[in-house]
Amino acid sequence: MERGDDLQVEITIQNGADIQIPAVKDGIKLVWERKGTPGKLTFTVFKSDGLNFQEGNPVRLLVDGKAIFHGFVFQKRRDKNRTIDVVAYDQLRYLKNKNTVIAEGLKASDLLKRLAADFRLQIGRIEDTGYVFETIMEENKTLFDMIQNALSETMLHTKQLFVLYDEVGKLTLQNVNSMKLDLLIDEETGENFNYESSIDSQTYNKINLAYPNQDTGTLQRFVVQDGESMNRWGVLQYFEQIQTTTGAVQKAEALLKLYNAKTRKLSIQKAFGDVRVRAGTAVAVSLHLGDMVANQYMMVDKVIHTFDAEHHTMDLNLIGGAFIA
């Protein structure tokens, strides 16, 4: 779907048994992020005499008759011009709830299913994440944090990355290896790009994991580091207090491999819109960036879809390869 197409974009709001199709101003925005954030739909409707909807009502966004977002009204803002600004979130919004979980023998995928059942959330396809935790102990954490911690730990042990998202009203967990799209981003398909490299955030050349040994009353440390990198950048330490010594050395080594590099960020502005693109999907990128050439598949870390008149554009934050989260 490209700019200039005669897009059919429609918002529906269900209030009880009444399904309403309000008149919507231009500028519908749909935002998807890869970690810790629900899908967010923002739009403005004209207040007609028959329009009546409340917070909590289901909302759908349809493009050419196909639903691409299902969520719930969380915020309404009115003004004297008889318009209503609406903010709707998908099911992931309820993962902001906090809880305490202590469990044994679960996978990250099992944890997601258990939390979904506890909080009455609808689930769709949940891929088996494979790695079994001896113990999961999460105290007063958001459900988002619990799931992300389990997925991050799974990645360290299996090298497999999974993405959690809401697929039109159903929680979905998918391996990123199966989320590649036949879509190219280059100088022709994007209006502009921004590229940044840094060692200021999420770059670490010393990993220090500490286990509180109750028997000796001391911290048992597992440290790995890169001396050459430390000479070049200084000491940049990652510290974490761990709950078990099992696999601690392997975890420290995996963290060093993951974080001992410059972080690079690439964003694309006003690319031709494609409703298949969500956080976690991979797109082909071919761009000359100055100190390097990006000619590879990259993962979408965040996407903002904008529907304006007959145009559909998207802003992308991309990661992958030398570009890490």
N, C-alpha and C positions, 0 to 999 in steps of 0.2 A: 504494500500500500504506500503510494508516494504522494507528495504534495501536488495539489492540482486535481487529484481524484475527487469525484463527487461523493464524498463520504456521507454515510447515513449514521449519525451519532445520536444516541437516545439515552436519556436517563429515566428510569422508572423508580417510583417510591411506593411501597406497599404499606398502607395504614389499615390494619385489620384485614377485612376481605376486599378492600378497595385498592386497586392498583392504579396509580396516577402517573401520567406522563406530562410533567410540567414543561412550560416554555423555558428554555435555558439560554442564558447569555453566552456569547463566545468566551473561550478561555477555560474550558474544562481541563483540569490537571490531574493526572494519575501518577503517583510516586511509589516505586517499589525499591526497597533496599534489601541487601543480602543478609544482614545480621541485626537482630535485636530491635527491629522497627516494623510495625504493621504497615500493610498497604494503605495508602491515603488517597482519597478522592475528594477534590474540592471543586465546587461549581456554584453558580449563582442562578437562582430561578426568579421569574416574575410572579408576584403574588396576585394570582387571579382569584375571583370570588369563590370558586369551587375547590381551590387547593387547600388541603388540610393534612399535615403530617407532623409527627412528633419525634423527639429523640428516642432512639432505639428501633425506629422503623427500618425495615430492610430496603437497601438501595442497590440497583444494578446499573451498570454501564454497558450498553450494547453498541457495537460497531458493525455496521452492515448486517444487522440482525443477530449477531453472535455476542453472547454475554462474555465479557472479559474481566469483569469485576463484580463481586458480590460482597456487600458490607452493610453497615448500620450507621444511621445518623447519630453523631455524637455532639454536634454543635450547630446552632443556628444563630445567625446575626442579621438583624433587620435594620432598614433605614427608611427615611421619609419618602424615598423614591419607589416604595412598594417592591423592593427586591429583597431576597433572602440569600445570604451567603451560607453555604452548607459545607460542613466537614464530615466525611464518612470514613470509617476505618473497616478493614476486613477483620476476620476472626482473630488474627494475630494480636489485635489490641488487647484481648483478654489474657494473653500471656504476660501482661504487665502485673497480674496478680502475684502476690507473694505467698510462699508456703515453706514448710520444712519437709524434706524427704530423706528417709534413711531406708535403703533397700540393698539387697544382695542379688548377684547373679543376673543383672539386667543389662541389655544393650541400650544404646542411645535410642534406637527405634522403639524398644519396649517402654522406655521412660516416657517418650512422647505419647504413646498410646495410653499409658496409665494416667498421665496428666490430662489428656483430652477427655477421658472418661470422667475424671474427678470434677472437671469444670464444664461438662456438658458441651463439648466442642465436637463438631462434625469432622470426621477424618476421611481422606480418600486413599490414594496410593501411598503407602509407607514402605520404602525399600529397607530391607534388612541391612543394618549397619555392621554386622559381623562381630565386632569386638565386644566381649563380655567383661563387665566390671566386677571385680570381687565385691566392692562395696561402693555405693553412691551415698554420700553424706552432704546434703545441702541444707543449710539452716538460714531461715528468713531471707530467702533469695527469690527473685522474680522467676516465673516459669521460663521466661526467655533465657535468663542466665543459666538456669539448670540445664536446659536443653543445649545451649551453646557450649557450655563447659564439657558436656558429654560428647558433643560432636567434635570439639577441638581435641579432646583426649583421644577419641577414636582416630582422628586424622594422624596424630603422632604415632600411633601404633600400627595403623594399616596403610597409611599414605593415601587414603581415600577421603575425598571431600564431599560432604553432603550439604544440600541446601534445603532449608525449610521455608515453605511459602504457602499461601492460600490460593487454591485453584478454584475460583468462582464458588466459594463457600465451603470448600473442603481442605483441611490441612493436608499438605502433601510434603513428603520427604523424598528427595531424589538425588542420586549420585550425579555430580556435575559432568561426568564423562558421557552421560546420555542427554545432555542439554545443549549440544552444539547446533547452531543454525547456519543455513546457507545464505549468509548475509555479509557483504563487504562494506567496511567503513574506510574511505580514503578521502583525498582532497576534493573529490567530486560530490561525495554523498554527505559530507559534513560542512557546515558553513564556517566553522572555526574550531581550533583546539587549544588547550592549555596543557603544558607539560612542566612538571616540577620534580626535581630530585633533591633528597635530603637525608641526613643522618640524625635529624632532630626528633623523630618519632618512630618507635617500633624498630629501631636498629640497636642490636645488642651484640657485643663480642665477648661477653662473659656471662655465663649462666650459673646461677647460684641457687640450688634447691636445698631447702633445709627441712629435716624431719625432727620434730620434738620427741626425743627418746625419753619416755617416762621412767625407764629403769635407771638410766644414768643421770637424768636431770639435765642433759645437755642437748644441743642441736647437732644432729648428724648431717654433715653437709656433702652435697654432690656437686662438684664444680668442674666445668669444662670451659675453656677459653681459647681465643685465637690471638697469640702474641703479636703476629704481624699486623693484624687489624688494630690491636690496641696501640701499637706504636704509631700507626697512621692517624687514628681518630681519638686516642685516649681511651680510658676505660668506660665502657657503656654497659652497665650491669642490669641483667634481668634477675629479679629475686622472687621466689615463690616458696611459701611454706606448704609442704606436701603432707598427705595423710598416710602414706605408706611408702616403704623403701622398695617395694616390688617394681622393677622396671625403671627405677629412678635414673640410673646412668643412661639408659637408652633414651629416656625422655629428655634429659639435659642435652645429649648429643643432637637429638632431633630439633630441639629449640634453637641450638646454636646454628645448625644448618639452615634453619628457616629464617632467622633474624640477623645473621651476620652479613648484612649487605645494605647498600643504600636503598631507601624506599623511593620508588618512582611513582608518580601519580599522573594519569592521563585522563583528560576530560574532553568530550566532544560536544559542541553546541549546535543545535538545530540540524541534526541529521534527519534524513528522510524517515518518517515514522513507519514502524512495523509493530503491530500489536503482539507479535510473538515474542518480542524482546521484553524480558523481565530480569530482575536480579538473579544471577546464577547462570543465565544462558551465556554461551560463548559465541562471539562474532569474529570474523576475519578482519584484521586491521592491517593496513599498508600505509604508513606515514613516515616521512623524514622528520625527525625531532631535533636535530642539531648534533647532540653528542652520541646519538644512536639512531638506528632505523628500526621501526616496529614493523615487522612483516610476519605476523603470526596470528593465531587465534588468541583472543583475550576474553576474560570473563567480565561480565557486567556486574559491577558492585552496586551501582545505583542507576536508576533510569527515571526520568521525568517525561512522561508523555503529555503533550499539549495538543488539544483539539481546538482549532480556531477557524471559524467559518468552514471552508472546504479543505483546510490544511491540517495535516497531522505531522508534527515534528517531535523529536526526542533529544534530550540532553543526557549524555552518558558519562559515568565515571567507570573507568576500566582498570582491571588488574590482571596479572598473569605473567609468568616468566620472570623478568627482572622487575615487574611491577607487582608489588605485594600489598596485601591488605594492611 
